[in-house]
Amino acid sequence: MLTSIRIRDFAIIDELEIDFLSGLTVITGETGAGKSIMIDAIGLVLGDRAEASMVKAGKDKAEFVLSLEVNQPEMLKWLVQHDLDAGEHCILRRIITKEGRSRGYINGTPTTVKMLRELSHQFVEIQGQHAHQALLNSTTQRTHLDTHGSLTDQVTQLNQLYQRWDQANLEFNQAASTQTERLSRIDLLQFQLTELDQLALLDGELATLDEELTRLSHSERLRQILNNNLAHLYESDTQSLYQQLSAVITEIQEASALDPAFLESETLVQNALIQIEEASSHLRSLKPQLNADPQRLQWVEERLAAIHDMARKHHINVDALAEKHQTIQKELKRLSDPESNLEKLRAKLTDAEKDYDHLAEKISTARQAAAKSLSAAITVAMQGLGMEGGQFIVETTALKGNERKPWGRENVQFLVSANPGQPPKPLIKVASGGELSRISLAIQLVASSHQQLPTMIFDEVDSGIGGAIAEIVGKQLRSLGANSQVFCVTHLPQVAACGHQHFQVRKTKSKTETRTQLMTLSEEQRVKEIARMLGGQTITQQTLAHASEMLKLARAKE
C-alpha cells in the first residue's frame, strides 16, 4: 500500500508531505480548491503524461516521491526481475522540468516512465471522474469482462496470435491472387534477361571502350603528333635530338679522357641517348594502333550506344547493369517455383488459424461464464445503490461467419434495465445521468472488489448521486477499505463521514500568489468539515450535531 507522498513545486503547491494509512481515505474541499491535485500527483509518479505547465511558475522543476510497502508477490517478482528490489519498501520518484522533460526512478535507479506505469499496474487502480463516460465504449466494456474473468493475459496472447494470422493471411492472399501478374512478370524478366545475356557486358569493358573511342576519334591528330616527334627525337637525317646528343657525347668523351671531372656529364648524356632510343621505339610501336579504322570506330560507337541504351531502359547507371543482371536472375528463379512457396504460405496460414481458433474458443467459453457472474454481481451492486428491480446483463454476441478479431470471436455489450418491467437496453442508451453514474459506480465497485489490488483510488466517482444512496456508497467504499487501501475524492458528506482518514484541500490567496494546502483532519476538524459540506459556509449547532452523528454511525457497525 501507499505509505506517503512528497510533492514539491507542482501547480500551486510549494511543498507537501503526507503520510497515508490503510482503510478508506477521503479527500474533500470547497469547489475550486483542487481536491484532485493529490490524485493527479500520484498519477504522475505512476506514469501519467506530464507537461511543462505542471511545474510551479518560477521554478525549474516539479518533484514527486511516492513511498509504498511491497506486499504483493507479483510486485516483488517484477522488481526482482528488473533488478530493482529493495526489500519490503519501494520508493518511486519522478521529476518534471520546466521544459517538459521527465525523469523517473525506482528505488534510486533511473527508469523510464513506461516502467513506472508498468509497475503501477501491480498495486493500484485509479478510477477517474469521467469513468462513466468511458464505460460507454465497447472496448472498455470488454476489458471489464475480461478482467472479471481473469482473461487479460489470454486475450493479450490471442491478440498476438491474431497478428500472426493476419500477416499469414495477407501473404497467402497476395501470392494466390497474383498468378496472372506473376506469369506476366516472368515473361518480362525473361525478355530482359535475354537482352542482357545478348549484350554480354564484360567486366571493365566500358572503360576500355571509352578509351578506344577517344583514340579512334582522334587518330589523325595522334599520328601527326607521333610522326613529328619521332622525327625530332630520332628519325631526322640531320637535326634529330639523337644525332645532336651523339655529337655531344663524342666531345664529352674526349674531355673525360683528359679530365675525369667530365665523367658524370658523360654518363648523364649517355642515359639521355638511351631514353631517346626507348621513347622512339615506343612511339614506333604505337603506329599500328593509330591507323584510321572507320569500321572499328563505328563498331565501338554502336557498342557503347547499346550499353547506354540498356542502362536507360532499366533506369540505372551503366555501372549497375551487372548487378541488375543478377537481380533479374534471382527474381526469375523465385517466381519460377511458386507452387512450393504457395503451399508453404498455405501451411503457415493453416497453423495460424488453428492456434488462433483454439485459444479464441477457450476465451469465448470463459467469457460466457464470466458474463453470467459479472451480470449477477453488478445487478446486486445496482440494487444496493437504490436501483431496486434493476437488472444488468453482459451480452456476448458471436461475430458473423468465420470472422476473427484481435480480441476474439465475439463482441461484448453491457445492457441495463434500470427499473422493473423495462426491457434491457445498451448502456449507451441509458438516458438519466444519475442512473449512469450509479451503474458506473456499481461496475467499479464490483471490479475493485474482484481485482483486490492493494490500493484503489476513486476520483469523484460519486457524482450524480446523493441522499441515502450516497450513504450506501460511503459504506461500500469503507467496506472495501477493510481489506485494501482506498482513496476517494468526494463532494458528498455521507461518503466523507465513512473515511478512516480525512484530508482537506484548501486554496489560499495572497497579493502575489495562490497556494494549495492539504491537511489531515482531527476528529473535531472532521466534524466541522462535514458540517460545512452539509450546510455550506454557515455552520450551525444542528449541522455540527448532524455531522458528529454521521461519523458515529459510520463506525457503528464495525
Helices and strands as residue ranges (DSSP letters): E 2-10, E 13-19, E 23-29, H 37-45, G 52-54, E 61-69, H 73-81, E 89-97, E 102-106, E 109-111, H 113-120, E 124-127, H 131-134, H 138-148, H 152-177, H 179-199, H 205-217, H 219-230, I 231-235, H 241-258, G 260-262, H 263-286, G 287-290, H 294-313, G 318-320, H 321-335, H 338-384, E 391-398, E 410-417, E 425-426, G 427-429, H 433-451, E 455-459, H 467-480, E 485-489, H 493-496, E 501-509, E 514-520, H 523-535, H 541-556
